[in-house]
Amino acid sequence: MKRYRIAAVNGDGIGDEIVPAGIEVLQALAEKFHFLVDIQDFPWGAGYYLQHGAFMSDDGLEDLKAFDAILFGAVGLPEVDDRLPFRDYTNKVRTAFKQYVNLRPVRSFPGIKGPLRQASAGDIDFVIIRENNEGEFVQSGRHLYPEQPEGMAIDTSIFTRAGIERVAHYAFKLAQQRKGNLTNVTKSNTLIYTLGYWDKVIGEVSEHYPDVSYKKMYVDAASANFVLHPEYFDVILTTNMIGDILSDLGGAIMGSLGLGGSGNINPEGDYPSMFEPIHGSAPDIAGQGIANPIGLFWSVSLMLDHLGEIAAAKHLLNTIDQVTSESEMTRDLGGEAKTADLTKLMLDKIHASTPATI
């Protein structure tokens, strides 16, 4: 029987509610599909920073290396400088563990009415592949005389051939497994050096995948088409910052950011990958039991798929669909269901399923 070591980092805010819910679901699936999970909790995040002056322990990265995957909630509190969580936790983990693929799927859910009036069932079903280690978020910059009249600030984007090629190969291989279409979302008509190079390298990689239909689309047009024609998209490949923005728009057209799951993937498996919902820590609703756990459940499904537990991953996604189609949702989707209500429904359906229905 396979055994997986999972590091659970609740983080802050609603992370303390949704990650335990996700672990309950994970353990139920492990029992149903005959694998074992060993969970170890780590109390890191902005709250930890307020007590210890750091977002994780000094040997935190070394500790995480021993795990097969990381299940993460969200990080950030109002009383902590909002520039720090990304630098000192999220990006620190993504970079140290070469999680260069940020995978953010977008789809319609049965029973949930999204904001796009003309979108019918199945129109929204695509994946955003965001380059996760380079680009605009490398934080290479400085201030010069910031308090003076001549003050200035510089942030430098970094794009390397190796970095572009590796994420492009991942995205094209994913497109081969899906509908065979890949869209490079770029802005190379204005960022002519960095994103011009991005386009050039991706174009070269595309020649290795003649079975994949490849096209380029500027981000302004892509933003409009997310709303007007989501059916255009299958696999989207884009940069760190563009992907960060577009994936929130993807969450919005699904109906709520609370639905979105994601994975920070190290495809080679040299380091653990980290799975998290796309929303933030939402401290304004923390402790009220009203957080939407679906994005975390979907992240668990992505984690199981990455670990090779394909049947369990598919069953979890099917169970999510059953719950969204049959049940009242949480407040972010106009309902009054509690986090615990949806978690219990998920567990009930998993426990009630038989091998014939899996």
N, C-alpha and C positions, 0 to 999 in steps of 0.2 A: 504494500500500500504506500503510495507516494505521500511524502510529508513536506509541507511548505512552511518556511519561517516568514512571518509577516510582521513588519514593524508598523505599529499604529501611532500616528502623530495627530492627535485631535486638533492641535493648534488652539485657536481662540474662538470666542463667540459661539456660534451654532455648531462649530466643530465638535464640541463636547456632547452634542445631541445626535448628530448624524453619523459620526464615525462609529460609536457603539451600536447604532442601529444597523449599519452596514456589516459590522462584525457578526452580529446575530444572524443575519442573512447568509453570510459567508459560511458560518459554522453549520447552518442547516443544510446548505448545499454540499458541504464536505461530507456530512453524514449520508446524504442521499446518493452522492456519486462516488463514495468510497475513496476519499483521500483525507489526509489529516492536515490541520493547520495549527501551528503554534504561534500565538499572538503575544507580542511584547509591546507594552505601551511606553511612549516617551513623552514627557510633559513639556515639550518645546513650543515656542511661539513668542508672541509679544508679552503675554503674561509672565512667561519665564524670564524674558528680558527685564521686566520691571523688578524682578526679584534678584536676578543674577548678573545683569548687565550684558547679557549675550542671548541670542535667540536659541542656541543649543549649547550643550556642554562642549568643552574643549576637544574631547575625543569623540564627539557625536558622529562625524563622518566615518571614522574608523569603526564605530559600533554598528552603523547602518550597513557597512559592507558585508556583514555576515548574513544578511537577510536576502530572501528571494525576491521580495517586493516591499514597497512602502505604501501604506494607505494613509492618505493625508486629508485633513478637513479643510482648514483655511487659516490664514494668519493675519493679524492686525487688530489693534485696539485704538480707540480715539485718542487716548492719552500718550500714544507712542508715535513718533515721527513716521509718517506714512512712506517715507523713502527707505526706511530700514528693513521692513519685512522682506521685500524682494531681494535686496542686496545681501542680507545676512541670514536668510533661510532659503527661500524658494530658488533663487538663482544660484546660491551657493551649492545646493544639492544638485540642481540640474547640470551645473558646470563640472563639479567634481566627479560626478558619475557619468559624464558624457551622454546625458539624456538629450541627444541632439534632435530627436523627433518629438514634437508636441502634437499628439493626435487628438483631435476634437471633432467627434461625429455630430452631425445635425440631422434630425429626422422628425417627422410628425408622429405623434402618439395617438392611438385610438382613444376616442372619448374626450380628447382635449382640443378645444376650439382655439386655434391660433389667431393672430391678428390679420392674417392675409385672407381676404374674402374669396379670392379666386383660386386659392390653392386647394386642391382636392387630395384625398388620401394617396400617399405615395409620391406626390410631387416634391416633397421635401425629404431628401435622402442623399446626403453627401457627407464627405469627410474633409475637414481642413487639416492639412499637414503644415504645421508652422515650424520653421527652422528655429531651434530652441537654444542654441549656444553662441550664436554670432549676431551679425546684423546690427540693428540699432540699439540693442539693449546691453552691449558689452561694457558700458559705463567707462569708456575711455575718454576722459575729458578733464577740464579744469576751469577754474575761475581766474581771471586776471583783473586785479584791482576792482573787485566787485562793488566797493562803496564809492568809487571815484566816477566822475563824469565820463571818463574814457573806459569804464569797466566793460568787461565782456565775458561771455561764457562759451565754452566749446564742448560739444559732444561729437565724437568721431565714430561712425559706423565702420565695422570691419566685416568684410566678406572674403573668404578664402576659397580657392578652387576645391580643396579637399572638403571643406565644410559644405559647399553647395552640392558637390557631386554625391556625397554620402546621403544627404536628405533627399536629393532628387531620385536616386536609385530606389530608396525606400518607397517614395510616393508612386513611381511608375510601377513597381512590383505590386503595390496595393491596388492600383488601377487595373492591372491584369486580373486580379482576383474579384474585382467588382464589375462595373459596366464598361470598362475599357476607355474611359475618357479622363484626361487630366488637363486642368486649367492652371496655368502659371499666372497668379495675380501679382502684378508688379506696378511700378510707377517710373519706368525707365525713360519715359519721355521728358521727365524733369530731373530725376536723379540719374544723370546720364552715365556717370562713372560706376558707382556701386551697383545700381540695379541694371545698368547696361551690361555689366559683367555677369551679374546674376542670370540675366536672360541668355547671354551667350553660352554659359556653362550648361544651363538646363537644356538649351537647344541641342547641344552636343550630346548630352545624356539621352535625350529623346530618340536619337538615331539608333540606340541599342534596343528600343522597344517599338518596332514598326507596327505591332498589333495594338498599340495604344494611340487613340486619337489625341493629338496634342495641340493646344492653342494657348495664346497669350491674351490676357485681358487686363486693362488698367484698373486700379483699385476703385476709382470713382465709378466706372461702369459696373464693376462687380458689385459694389454696394447697392446700386440701383437694381441690378438683376437679382440680388438676394430677395428683394421685395417683390419685383415684378415677374421674375421668371426663375424661381428657385430650381425648377426642373432642368435648367441648363447644366447644372453642376453634378459632378460625380466625385472626383478627387481634386481638391484645390491644394496647390503647393504655393506657399508664400513665405514672406520674411517674418522675423520675430515680432516686429511692431505691427505690421499689417495683419498678421495672424491673430495677434492679441485683440485687436479691435474687431476684426470680422467675426471672430468666434463669439463675441458678446452679441453682435447683430444676429448671428445664427441662433443663439439662445433666445433672443427676442422673438424671432419668427416662429420658433417652436411653441412659444406661449409664455415662457418664463425662464430666466437664468437658472432657476432651481431645478430644471430638468436636465441640464447639461453635464455630461461626464467627460473626463479627459485622462490621457496618459502621457507622462513624460518618459519616453522610451529610450533605453539603450539597446538597440536592436541586436548587438552582438552578444548580449548577456554577460559582459565582463563585469558589470555593476548592476545593482538592483534598479529597477524602474519604479517610478513613483506615480500613483494614481490619485486623482483629486477631482472634485466637482469644479465647474468653471466659476461659480459664484464666490463672493467674498465671505468674510466672517460674520457679517450682519449683526454687530453687537446690539443694535437697536431692538432686535427681537430675541436675542439670546435668553435662554432660561424660561421662555414662555411655552415651549413645547409645540411651536407652530411651524418650525422650519420644514421645508420640503426635502425629504431624503432621497428623492428619485435620482438626482444627479450623482449622489454618492453610490446608490445601488448600481447605476449604470457604470460608474467607475470601477466597482467591484467586478462587473461583467467583463470590462476591458482588461482588468488585471488577470482574471481567470483565463481569458483567451490568450493573453501573453504567456501565461505559465503553461499553456498547453492543455488546460481543462476545457476543451472546446464545447463539449456537451453541456457542462455545467454553465458555461458562459451564455450559451444560446437559451438554455432553460430559464436562466435569470432574466434575460431580456424579454422572453415570452411572458414570464410571470409579471414583469413590470407592465407589459401591454394589457394583460388581463386586469390588473388593478386599476390602471388609468381608464379603461373602458367601462368598468363596472362600478367604480367607487367614487365617492366625493373626494375632491382634492383639497390641498392645503390652501391657506388664505391667498398666497401669491397667484393662485389660479381661480380665485373667486369662491372657494369653498371654505368649509369650517373644520375640515379634518385636521387632526393633530399628527405630529411626527410618529407618535406611538401607534396611532390608528393604522397608518399606512404600513408601518413595520409589522404589526400583528397580521394584517391582511396578507402581506408577502409571506410571512412565516407559515400561516395557515395553508396557503396554496402550495407552498413547497412541501410541507409535511403531508398534505393530502394527495399529492401526485403519486402515481404508480409508475413502475418501469415502462408500462405500455404507453404512457403518455409523455414520457421524457424523450 
